[in-house]
Amino acid sequence: MPLLDIQGLTHYFGGLKAVSDFNIKVQTGSIHGLIGPNGAGKTTVFNLITGLHVPTNGIVILDGENIKGKPSYYIARKGIARTFQNLKLFNKLSVRENIRVVKPGKYEHQAEEEQLISLFGLTKYADYRANDLPYGAQRRLEIARALSINPKLLLLDEPAAGMNPAEVDSLNELLKTIMSEFKITILLIEHQMRLVMRLCHELTVLNFGEVIAQGTPDDILKNPNVIEAYLGRGGINLRGKRARG
């Protein structure tokens, strides 16, 4: 049984159908990529999974339980954590405080806190305010904070956005370490194909709110519908280069 099984997920904003009959199965222990051109509906899918929007139709099964329509706090307690396309940090709080804030009251897991700070290369920034960190460190802090709730499933929304190739390579290794250390499953939205093709076990491709392809990275590279969706709109192609025209 997959950890996450979504069937027929559909959502309207007014009369606009943002997501249409979306289906995905994310296997336990995998990194599953959700890709597609800008405006394809990827972040909307994350918002539907995590309770920020209530789906119009469909079901969202997490570890055997239908969590469709449940509030965000309930979904988080059941084991889903996420990051955001636009950073959502507590800018005036320190790195330590950002990690602690998800567990109100006296923090009783100092060893876990130190492990996260060290693992994400944040030790020298531990007492810095979040908005004083370099951009890459802010991205890492958001992931560390998400992991502090010990999730089963981690949703990452463009974690490599704004990173240079060296930083993308470092993130690739970090996510592999996270998988090993925390024994979690990852659903990843990303435009950096350099990261996606190296890291993901399986991909689902979304365009105009509809799934147009699913399969391994090698399968997706050869899929004509996917190639057209990227190149036909002047986006990046699947080997990470900017399309001409």
Protein Blocks (a to p, Z undefined) as FASTA:
>chain_A
ZZbdcehiacdehjbcfbghiacdddehiacddeddehilmmmmmmmmnopaccfbdcdd
eehiafehiafklmmmnopacddfbacddfkbcfklmmmmmmgcjdfblmlmmmmmmmno
pmmmmmpcfklpcfklmmmmmmmmmmmnopabdcdehklgoiafklmmmmmmmmmmmmmm
nopacddddfblmlmmmmpmbdcddeehiafbdcdfklmmmmmklmmmmmmnopacfkop
aceZZ
